[in-house]
Amino acid sequence: MLGLPFSGKVFNKPFLGLGFIHLKQVPWIKNFVPLQMNLYAGWVYEKEFRPGTLSVGAQASPGALANDLVSYRAWKPQFGVELSARSIKSSLANSKKTGQ
């Protein structure tokens, strides 16, 4: 699974991960979960900015701080739930038909 964010500078936070559990296939969950959901986990290779020469507590103007920022990349864990748009649409259509 690869991904890029929808907003901001998209290449600052590329995602590499793995979807590992399809919740509708778990016997005790499928009765409680009306939507198709998958769990995923992976790593974000995030671009961050930190001051290069300024130390903590040092006085600096906003312009001096902006000029002193240095970029680097950090790996950060990410996990979440993936929802299917088709599943949401069909669930809403079924609830309208049954009047719930």
DRENMITOR-5199 format. One record per atom (N, C-alpha, C): residue number from 1; residue in three letters; atom name; x, y, z. Coordinates in steps of 0.02 Angstrom, whole numbers, plus 50000, padded with zeros to 5 digits. Example, Ala and Ser with C-alpha at 12.3 -4.5 7.8 and 13.67 -1.06 7.14 Angstrom:
# residues 2
 num residu atome     X     Y     Z
   1    ALA     N 50660 49716 50390
   1    ALA    CA 50615 49775 50390
   1    ALA     C 50660 49835 50390
   2    SER     N 50642 49888 50354
   2    SER    CA 50684 49947 50357
   2    SER     C 50645 50002 50394
***
This chain:
# residues 100
 num residu atome     X     Y     Z
   1    MET     N 50043 49942 50000
   1    MET    CA 50000 50000 50000
   1    MET     C 50045 50061 50000
   2    LEU     N 50034 50105 49952
   2    LEU    CA 50071 50168 49948
   2    LEU     C 50020 50224 49949
   3    GLY     N 50040 50282 49974
   3    GLY    CA 49993 50337 49975
   3    GLY     C 50026 50404 49981
   4    LEU     N 49989 50455 49960
   4    LEU    CA 50008 50524 49967
   4    LEU     C 49949 50562 49997
   5    PRO     N 49961 50612 50039
   5    PRO    CA 49905 50650 50068
   5    PRO     C 49870 50692 50015
   6    PHE     N 49807 50708 50028
   6    PHE    CA 49767 50749 49982
   6    PHE     C 49783 50823 49988
   7    SER     N 49807 50846 50045
   7    SER    CA 49816 50918 50055
   7    SER     C 49889 50934 50072
   8    GLY     N 49905 50997 50067
   8    GLY    CA 49972 51019 50084
   8    GLY     C 50022 51000 50029
   9    LYS     N 50084 50998 50047
   9    LYS    CA 50137 50978 50001
   9    LYS     C 50140 50902 50002
  10    VAL     N 50111 50871 49951
  10    VAL    CA 50099 50799 49953
  10    VAL     C 50162 50756 49957
  11    PHE     N 50217 50780 49930
  11    PHE    CA 50278 50739 49931
  11    PHE     C 50317 50747 49996
  12    ASN     N 50292 50788 50044
  12    ASN    CA 50324 50794 50109
  12    ASN     C 50306 50737 50156
  13    LYS     N 50252 50700 50141
  13    LYS    CA 50230 50646 50185
  13    LYS     C 50208 50584 50147
  14    PRO     N 50252 50552 50108
  14    PRO    CA 50232 50490 50074
  14    PRO     C 50222 50434 50125
  15    PHE     N 50177 50387 50110
  15    PHE    CA 50159 50333 50156
  15    PHE     C 50173 50266 50123
  16    LEU     N 50201 50221 50161
  16    LEU    CA 50213 50152 50139
  16    LEU     C 50186 50106 50194
  17    GLY     N 50138 50064 50176
  17    GLY    CA 50108 50023 50228
  17    GLY     C 50080 49958 50203
  18    LEU     N 50043 49925 50247
  18    LEU    CA 50015 49860 50233
  18    LEU     C 49945 49856 50264
  19    GLY     N 49896 49836 50224
  19    GLY    CA 49829 49823 50251
  19    GLY     C 49828 49751 50274
  20    PHE     N 49808 49738 50336
  20    PHE    CA 49817 49671 50361
  20    PHE     C 49756 49636 50388
  21    ILE     N 49701 49670 50402
  21    ILE    CA 49642 49635 50427
  21    ILE     C 49580 49662 50391
  22    HIS     N 49543 49618 50360
  22    HIS    CA 49479 49635 50330
  22    HIS     C 49426 49618 50382
  23    LEU     N 49396 49670 50414
  23    LEU    CA 49353 49659 50472
  23    LEU     C 49290 49618 50458
  24    LYS     N 49266 49618 50396
  24    LYS    CA 49206 49579 50380
  24    LYS     C 49220 49504 50382
  25    GLN     N 49284 49484 50379
  25    GLN    CA 49301 49413 50380
  25    GLN     C 49311 49386 50451
  26    VAL     N 49313 49431 50500
  26    VAL    CA 49320 49409 50570
  26    VAL     C 49251 49389 50594
  27    PRO     N 49240 49325 50613
  27    PRO    CA 49172 49300 50627
  27    PRO     C 49133 49340 50679
  28    TRP     N 49163 49359 50734
  28    TRP    CA 49126 49393 50787
  28    TRP     C 49116 49467 50773
  29    ILE     N 49149 49496 50723
  29    ILE    CA 49141 49567 50707
  29    ILE     C 49091 49578 50651
  30    LYS     N 49084 49531 50605
  30    LYS    CA 49044 49544 50545
  30    LYS     C 48971 49558 50561
  31    ASN     N 48945 49536 50619
  31    ASN    CA 48876 49552 50637
  31    ASN     C 48868 49623 50663
  32    PHE     N 48922 49653 50688
  32    PHE    CA 48920 49720 50717
  32    PHE     C 48943 49775 50670
  33    VAL     N 48980 49757 50618
  33    VAL    CA 49009 49806 50572
  33    VAL     C 48971 49803 50506
  34    PRO     N 48929 49853 50492
  34    PRO    CA 48890 49851 50429
  34    PRO     C 48930 49873 50368
  35    LEU     N 48989 49901 50378
  35    LEU    CA 49029 49926 50322
  35    LEU     C 49090 49882 50310
  36    GLN     N 49116 49886 50250
  36    GLN    CA 49179 49852 50234
  36    GLN     C 49236 49895 50260
  37    MET     N 49274 49869 50308
  37    MET    CA 49329 49906 50337
  37    MET     C 49392 49863 50339
  38    ASN     N 49448 49894 50329
  38    ASN    CA 49513 49861 50334
  38    ASN     C 49557 49900 50382
  39    LEU     N 49597 49866 50421
  39    LEU    CA 49647 49898 50463
  39    LEU     C 49712 49900 50423
  40    TYR     N 49750 49954 50433
  40    TYR    CA 49815 49958 50399
  40    TYR     C 49866 49989 50446
  41    ALA     N 49928 49978 50433
  41    ALA    CA 49983 50007 50470
  41    ALA     C 50042 50017 50423
  42    GLY     N 50083 50065 50438
  42    GLY    CA 50141 50077 50396
  42    GLY     C 50183 50134 50423
  43    TRP     N 50224 50161 50380
  43    TRP    CA 50270 50214 50398
  43    TRP     C 50263 50274 50352
  44    VAL     N 50266 50333 50381
  44    VAL    CA 50266 50396 50343
  44    VAL     C 50337 50423 50343
  45    TYR     N 50363 50439 50285
  45    TYR    CA 50430 50468 50278
  45    TYR     C 50422 50544 50275
  46    GLU     N 50415 50574 50334
  46    GLU    CA 50394 50643 50340
  46    GLU     C 50453 50692 50338
  47    LYS     N 50443 50746 50300
  47    LYS    CA 50492 50800 50296
  47    LYS     C 50477 50849 50352
  48    GLU     N 50526 50862 50395
  48    GLU    CA 50518 50908 50451
  48    GLU     C 50571 50963 50447
  49    PHE     N 50557 51018 50481
  49    PHE    CA 50602 51075 50482
  49    PHE     C 50619 51092 50554
  50    ARG     N 50683 51101 50568
  50    ARG    CA 50707 51122 50634
  50    ARG     C 50761 51175 50625
  51    PRO     N 50769 51217 50677
  51    PRO    CA 50823 51267 50674
  51    PRO     C 50891 51233 50670
  52    GLY     N 50935 51259 50627
  52    GLY    CA 51001 51230 50618
  52    GLY     C 51051 51253 50669
  53    THR     N 51053 51318 50683
  53    THR    CA 51104 51345 50729
  53    THR     C 51074 51375 50792
  54    LEU     N 51011 51393 50791
  54    LEU    CA 50980 51422 50851
  54    LEU     C 50968 51368 50904
  55    SER     N 50982 51386 50966
  55    SER    CA 50971 51338 51021
  55    SER     C 50904 51351 51054
  56    VAL     N 50883 51306 51096
  56    VAL    CA 50819 51313 51131
  56    VAL     C 50822 51374 51176
  57    GLY     N 50772 51417 51171
  57    GLY    CA 50768 51478 51212
  57    GLY     C 50804 51538 51183
  58    ALA     N 50839 51529 51126
  58    ALA    CA 50875 51585 51095
  58    ALA     C 50825 51635 51066
  59    GLN     N 50840 51699 51072
  59    GLN    CA 50798 51752 51045
  59    GLN     C 50811 51758 50970
  60    ALA     N 50756 51760 50931
  60    ALA    CA 50763 51768 50858
  60    ALA     C 50699 51798 50830
  61    SER     N 50707 51837 50779
  61    SER    CA 50649 51865 50745
  61    SER     C 50618 51810 50701
  62    PRO     N 50555 51818 50680
  62    PRO    CA 50526 51767 50636
  62    PRO     C 50565 51758 50571
  63    GLY     N 50593 51811 50544
  63    GLY    CA 50633 51806 50483
  63    GLY     C 50697 51767 50494
  64    ALA     N 50730 51780 50551
  64    ALA    CA 50793 51745 50567
  64    ALA     C 50779 51671 50578
  65    LEU     N 50723 51656 50611
  65    LEU    CA 50705 51585 50621
  65    LEU     C 50691 51551 50555
  66    ALA     N 50654 51584 50511
  66    ALA    CA 50638 51555 50445
  66    ALA     C 50701 51541 50405
  67    ASN     N 50751 51586 50410
  67    ASN    CA 50814 51577 50373
  67    ASN     C 50857 51522 50403
  68    ASP     N 50846 51506 50467
  68    ASP    CA 50888 51457 50501
  68    ASP     C 50860 51386 50497
  69    LEU     N 50800 51377 50470
  69    LEU    CA 50770 51311 50468
  69    LEU     C 50806 51264 50420
  70    VAL     N 50816 51203 50443
  70    VAL    CA 50849 51151 50403
  70    VAL     C 50800 51093 50397
  71    SER     N 50793 51065 50338
  71    SER    CA 50746 51009 50329
  71    SER     C 50782 50942 50338
  72    TYR     N 50745 50894 50363
  72    TYR    CA 50769 50825 50368
  72    TYR     C 50709 50779 50364
  73    ARG     N 50720 50715 50354
  73    ARG    CA 50667 50666 50348
  73    ARG     C 50667 50621 50410
  74    ALA     N 50606 50603 50432
  74    ALA    CA 50598 50558 50489
  74    ALA     C 50545 50506 50473
  75    TRP     N 50557 50444 50495
  75    TRP    CA 50507 50391 50487
  75    TRP     C 50462 50392 50548
  76    LYS     N 50396 50395 50535
  76    LYS    CA 50347 50396 50590
  76    LYS     C 50294 50344 50576
  77    PRO     N 50273 50307 50628
  77    PRO    CA 50221 50256 50618
  77    PRO     C 50153 50287 50606
  78    GLN     N 50113 50253 50566
  78    GLN    CA 50044 50275 50553
  78    GLN     C 50000 50213 50549
  79    PHE     N 49941 50217 50578
  79    PHE    CA 49893 50162 50573
  79    PHE     C 49824 50191 50569
  80    GLY     N 49777 50153 50543
  80    GLY    CA 49710 50178 50537
  80    GLY     C 49661 50127 50510
  81    VAL     N 49602 50151 50494
  81    VAL    CA 49548 50110 50468
  81    VAL     C 49531 50136 50398
  82    GLU     N 49529 50092 50351
  82    GLU    CA 49512 50109 50282
  82    GLU     C 49439 50091 50270
  83    LEU     N 49399 50140 50248
  83    LEU    CA 49328 50129 50233
  83    LEU     C 49318 50131 50158
  84    SER     N 49276 50087 50134
  84    SER    CA 49259 50085 50063
  84    SER     C 49201 50134 50050
  85    ALA     N 49210 50178 50002
  85    ALA    CA 49157 50225 49983
  85    ALA     C 49097 50187 49955
  86    ARG     N 49109 50135 49918
  86    ARG    CA 49055 50094 49891
  86    ARG     C 49014 50061 49947
  87    SER     N 49048 50039 49999
  87    SER    CA 49015 50008 50056
  87    SER     C 48971 50059 50093
  88    ILE     N 48996 50119 50102
  88    ILE    CA 48958 50171 50135
  88    ILE     C 48896 50188 50095
  89    LYS     N 48905 50195 50029
  89    LYS    CA 48848 50212 49985
  89    LYS     C 48795 50157 49988
  90    SER     N 48815 50094 49984
  90    SER    CA 48766 50040 49984
  90    SER     C 48732 50034 50053
  91    SER     N 48768 50047 50107
  91    SER    CA 48740 50044 50173
  91    SER     C 48688 50099 50182
  92    LEU     N 48702 50159 50157
  92    LEU    CA 48653 50214 50160
  92    LEU     C 48592 50199 50118
  93    ALA     N 48602 50170 50059
  93    ALA    CA 48546 50152 50015
  93    ALA     C 48502 50099 50048
  94    ASN     N 48533 50049 50081
  94    ASN    CA 48495 49997 50115
  94    ASN     C 48456 50024 50175
  95    SER     N 48485 50072 50211
  95    SER    CA 48450 50100 50268
  95    SER     C 48390 50142 50246
  96    LYS     N 48395 50175 50188
  96    LYS    CA 48339 50213 50162
  96    LYS     C 48282 50167 50141
  97    LYS     N 48300 50109 50112
  97    LYS    CA 48249 50061 50090
  97    LYS     C 48212 50031 50148
  98    THR     N 48248 50017 50203
  98    THR    CA 48217 49985 50261
  98    THR     C 48185 50036 50308
  99    GLY     N 48199 50101 50296
  99    GLY    CA 48170 50154 50337
  99    GLY     C 48201 50162 50405
 100    GLN     N 48264 50143 50414
 100    GLN    CA 48298 50149 50478
 100    GLN     C 48334 50214 50483
***
